[in-house]
């Protein structure tokens, strides 16, 4: 249930015998109630099979759909990071909720799981109903894009914990996958193809460096990047790959029965650590991904960041997604058909490399 709870009251300046209310302590219960009413329509749009109750209970109820024979639950949790600092500075609150959902649902997807439901946590010093409603509307939009239900959350108003106008976000997602279809990467083999799905921008990682670049280039920022106003390009919400990748998994499965003839063998969500540190997480230790430089385009945004920061290609690929937000590894015989499925679902797809023996080299090379 969404409610407002203080971490600690502000110092009391009233006379000792003056009655004190929760509002005097800095917590406005009425504002919290108003927020709940504002966000109910947003949450309602995300309802799906399995939801057994609406927002407002002490706990959210969800029944795993009966079409699953041996469901395994997969969970993920994350935040938005220092991208929020720019949201505060630029007054852009309607898209960071999408970022919040994307970071967890894309992680859950990597196991081959379908995201089922999502819960959020919004914390602030003083609740601004309009700002909070804008954020939660973005969260609901992210849930719609992922096909999962927003079935609960918490709004914590904590005087003295956050500067005026600032807040923090966290999210939690639960998904399900058939036990026989869990993606582990164990079937990845030499010669397998690496496909990359284009990102929508920086997503929600690397913003500490982005903000340093903004400081360095202050007064000389480009008006547009990649056909968008500069701020819109920088703050573009993290792309949610759930529906397109689930469609590809359905068309190109890699269950125990299908492993012998290919299908999708591994997925990697490219977040903190970039391409160089996330792809190895889904590869057997004796194999490496050899990516071909130039096999996917560098956008104007990433070119500007690299130029402004003055960093080399290795640092770019370790700090940012650098244009690739999700990676798939699959058998060569399946690559073209899978890419076609993904393109039909709206993704920009590139064959970016191959799997080879690792030897004594790095787990990922770009060259």
Residue pairs with C-beta under 8 A, 6 or more apart in sequence:
1 55
1 56
1 57
1 58
1 152
1 154
2 32
2 35
2 36
2 39
2 55
2 56
2 152
2 153
2 154
2 155
3 32
3 154
3 155
4 27
4 28
4 29
4 31
4 32
4 127
4 155
4 156
4 157
5 27
5 156
5 157
5 158
6 22
6 25
6 26
6 27
6 157
6 158
6 159
7 156
7 158
7 159
7 160
7 161
8 158
8 159
8 160
9 25
9 26
9 159
10 25
10 26
10 159
10 160
12 20
12 24
14 20
14 24
22 28
22 29
23 29
25 159
26 125
26 126
26 157
26 159
26 160
27 157
27 159
28 126
28 127
28 157
31 127
31 129
31 157
32 127
32 155
32 157
34 129
35 127
35 129
35 132
35 133
35 136
35 155
36 55
36 56
36 155
38 129
38 133
38 136
39 55
39 133
39 136
39 137
39 140
40 54
40 55
42 136
42 137
42 139
42 140
42 141
42 150
43 54
43 55
43 140
43 150
43 151
44 54
45 140
45 144
46 118
46 140
46 143
46 144
46 148
46 149
46 150
47 149
48 116
48 147
48 148
48 149
49 65
50 62
50 63
50 64
50 65
50 116
50 117
50 149
51 61
51 62
51 117
51 149
51 151
52 61
52 62
52 63
53 60
53 61
53 151
54 151
55 150
55 151
55 152
55 153
57 152
59 152
60 117
60 119
60 151
60 152
61 151
62 116
62 117
62 149
62 151
62 174
64 71
64 73
64 116
64 176
65 116
65 176
68 176
68 178
69 178
70 178
70 179
70 180
71 176
71 177
71 178
71 179
72 113
72 176
72 177
72 178
72 179
72 182
73 174
73 175
73 176
74 108
74 111
74 113
74 174
74 175
74 176
74 177
75 108
75 172
75 173
75 174
75 175
76 103
76 104
76 105
76 107
76 108
76 172
76 173
76 175
77 104
77 170
77 171
77 172
77 173
78 100
78 103
78 104
78 107
78 170
78 171
79 100
79 103
79 168
79 169
79 170
79 171
80 87
80 96
80 99
80 100
80 103
80 169
80 204
81 204
81 205
81 207
81 208
82 207
82 208
82 211
83 96
83 99
83 202
83 204
83 207
83 210
83 235
84 96
84 166
84 167
84 168
84 169
85 207
85 211
86 92
86 207
86 210
86 211
86 214
86 234
86 235
87 93
87 96
87 235
88 165
88 166
90 231
90 235
92 231
92 235
93 131
93 134
93 135
93 138
94 134
94 135
94 137
94 138
95 138
95 235
95 236
95 237
96 135
96 138
96 169
96 235
96 237
97 120
97 134
97 135
97 136
97 137
97 138
97 139
97 140
97 141
97 142
97 169
98 138
98 139
98 141
98 142
98 145
98 237
98 238
98 240
99 138
99 142
99 203
99 204
99 237
99 238
100 120
100 138
100 139
100 142
100 169
100 170
100 171
101 118
101 139
101 142
101 143
101 145
101 146
101 148
101 171
101 173
101 240
102 142
102 146
102 203
102 204
102 237
102 238
102 239
102 240
103 171
103 203
103 204
103 238
103 271
104 115
104 118
104 171
104 172
104 173
105 115
105 118
105 142
105 146
105 148
105 173
105 175
105 240
105 242
106 238
106 240
106 241
106 242
106 269
106 271
106 325
106 326
107 173
107 269
107 271
108 115
108 173
108 174
108 175
109 115
109 175
109 241
109 242
109 245
109 246
109 267
109 269
110 183
110 267
110 268
110 269
110 282
111 175
111 177
111 182
111 183
112 177
112 181
112 182
112 183
112 249
112 264
112 267
113 175
113 176
113 177
113 182
114 147
114 175
114 176
114 177
114 242
114 246
115 146
115 147
115 148
115 173
115 174
115 175
115 242
116 148
116 149
116 174
116 175
116 176
117 148
117 149
117 150
117 151
117 173
117 174
118 139
118 142
118 143
118 146
118 148
118 149
118 150
118 151
118 171
118 172
118 173
119 150
119 151
119 152
119 153
119 154
119 171
119 172
120 136
120 139
120 150
120 153
120 154
120 169
120 170
120 171
120 172
121 153
121 154
121 156
121 168
121 169
121 170
121 171
121 172
122 132
122 135
122 136
122 153
122 154
122 155
122 156
122 167
122 168
122 169
123 155
123 156
123 158
123 161
123 162
123 167
123 168
123 169
124 132
124 156
124 157
124 158
124 162
124 166
124 167
124 168
125 157
125 158
125 159
125 160
125 161
125 162
125 163
125 164
125 166
126 157
126 159
126 164
127 155
127 157
128 165
131 167
132 155
132 167
135 167
135 169
136 153
138 237
139 150
139 153
139 171
140 150
142 237
142 240
143 149
143 150
145 240
145 242
145 243
146 240
146 242
146 243
147 242
147 243
148 173
148 175
148 242
162 168
178 255
180 255
180 256
180 257
181 249
181 253
181 254
181 255
183 254
183 264
183 265
183 266
183 267
183 282
184 266
184 282
185 265
185 266
185 282
185 283
185 284
185 329
186 284
187 254
187 259
187 265
188 265
188 266
188 282
188 283
188 284
188 287
188 329
188 355
189 265
189 287
189 331
189 355
190 287
190 355
190 356
190 357
191 332
191 354
191 355
191 356
192 265
192 329
192 330
192 331
192 332
192 354
192 355
193 329
193 330
193 331
193 332
193 335
193 351
193 353
193 354
193 355
194 279
194 289
194 291
194 327
194 328
194 329
194 351
194 352
194 353
194 354
194 355
195 327
195 328
195 329
195 330
195 335
195 338
195 339
195 342
195 349
195 350
195 351
195 352
196 295
196 296
196 323
196 324
196 326
196 327
196 328
196 349
196 350
196 351
196 352
197 239
197 241
197 244
197 245
197 324
197 325
197 326
197 327
197 328
197 342
197 347
197 348
197 349
198 239
198 296
198 323
198 324
198 325
198 347
198 348
198 349
198 350
199 238
199 239
199 270
199 321
199 323
199 324
199 325
200 236
200 237
200 238
200 239
200 325
201 233
201 234
201 236
201 299
201 301
202 210
202 234
202 236
202 301
202 305
202 320
202 321
203 238
203 239
203 270
203 271
203 321
203 325
204 238
204 271
205 271
205 272
205 274
205 319
205 320
205 321
206 272
206 274
206 319
206 320
209 305
209 309
209 319
209 320
210 234
210 305
212 309
213 304
213 305
213 308
213 309
214 221
216 308
216 309
217 308
221 230
222 230
222 300
222 304
223 229
223 230
224 230
224 233
225 233
225 234
225 299
225 300
225 301
225 304
226 233
226 299
226 300
226 301
228 236
233 300
233 301
234 301
238 325
239 325
239 326
241 325
241 326
241 347
243 345
244 342
244 345
244 346
244 347
245 267
245 326
245 328
245 342
247 341
247 342
247 345
248 264
248 328
248 338
248 341
248 342
248 345
249 264
251 337
251 338
251 341
252 262
252 263
252 264
252 330
252 334
252 337
252 338
252 341
253 263
253 264
254 262
254 263
254 264
254 265
254 330
255 263
259 265
261 331
261 333
262 330
262 331
262 332
262 333
262 334
263 330
263 331
263 334
264 328
264 329
264 330
264 334
264 338
265 329
265 330
265 331
266 282
266 283
266 328
266 329
267 282
267 326
267 327
267 328
267 329
268 278
268 279
268 281
268 282
268 326
268 327
268 329
269 278
269 325
269 326
270 278
270 279
270 321
270 324
270 325
270 326
270 327
271 278
271 321
273 318
274 316
274 317
274 318
274 319
274 320
274 321
274 322
275 291
275 317
275 318
275 321
275 322
275 324
275 327
275 364
275 366
276 314
276 317
276 318
276 362
276 363
276 364
276 366
277 318
277 364
278 327
279 289
279 327
279 363
279 364
280 288
280 289
280 363
280 364
282 329
283 289
283 329
283 355
283 363
285 358
286 357
286 358
287 355
287 356
287 357
287 358
288 355
288 356
288 357
288 358
288 359
288 361
288 362
288 363
288 364
288 365
289 329
289 353
289 354
289 355
289 356
289 363
289 364
289 365
290 353
290 354
290 355
290 356
290 364
290 365
290 367
291 352
291 353
291 364
291 365
291 366
291 367
292 352
292 353
292 366
292 367
293 313
293 366
293 367
295 350
295 351
295 352
295 353
296 323
296 324
296 350
296 352
297 323
298 306
298 322
298 323
299 323
302 316
302 320
302 322
302 323
305 316
305 320
306 313
306 316
309 315
311 319
313 366
314 366
316 322
317 366
324 350
324 352
327 352
328 338
329 355
330 338
335 351
339 349
339 351
342 349
343 349
